[in-house]
Amino acid sequence: MKIDSKTVDKLADLAKLEFDEASRNEIVNDLNRIVGFIEKLNELDTSSVEPLVYLSDATNVMRNDEVKQVITQAEALKNAPRRDSDYIKAPKVIDKK
């Protein structure tokens, strides 16, 4: 598989990225090196290798959840920079258009 400027432009459009011609050429070169590395890995015979699902054989020790009241609502609101009567006010992060 060969990566060209057209492919990079398509990826940039999908990722909403903009860059100049010099950066585009660097990205083309980098992606071609990555694809070349992957193609080199595909030459290996991995038919006798077990798939790796977890990095270790350790099992996760689960505990039962215990409901605790560590901090009261009044204590939480006392440290809030902005608050309403019962809630912490946060800045708007999603702008509806």
Contacts in CASP RR format, 6 or more apart in sequence:
PFRMAT RR
TARGET T0000
AUTHOR 0000-0000-0000
METHOD contacts of the structure
MODEL  1
MKIDSKTVDKLADLAKLEFDEASRNEIVNDLNRIVGFIEKLNELDTSSVE
PLVYLSDATNVMRNDEVKQVITQAEALKNAPRRDSDYIKAPKVIDKK
1 35 0 8 1.000
1 39 0 8 1.000
2 32 0 8 1.000
2 35 0 8 1.000
3 28 0 8 1.000
3 31 0 8 1.000
3 32 0 8 1.000
3 35 0 8 1.000
4 28 0 8 1.000
5 24 0 8 1.000
5 25 0 8 1.000
5 28 0 8 1.000
7 31 0 8 1.000
8 24 0 8 1.000
8 27 0 8 1.000
8 28 0 8 1.000
8 31 0 8 1.000
9 24 0 8 1.000
11 17 0 8 1.000
12 18 0 8 1.000
12 19 0 8 1.000
12 24 0 8 1.000
19 27 0 8 1.000
73 86 0 8 1.000
76 88 0 8 1.000
77 83 0 8 1.000
77 86 0 8 1.000
77 88 0 8 1.000
80 88 0 8 1.000
80 89 0 8 1.000
82 88 0 8 1.000
82 89 0 8 1.000
82 90 0 8 1.000
83 89 0 8 1.000
END
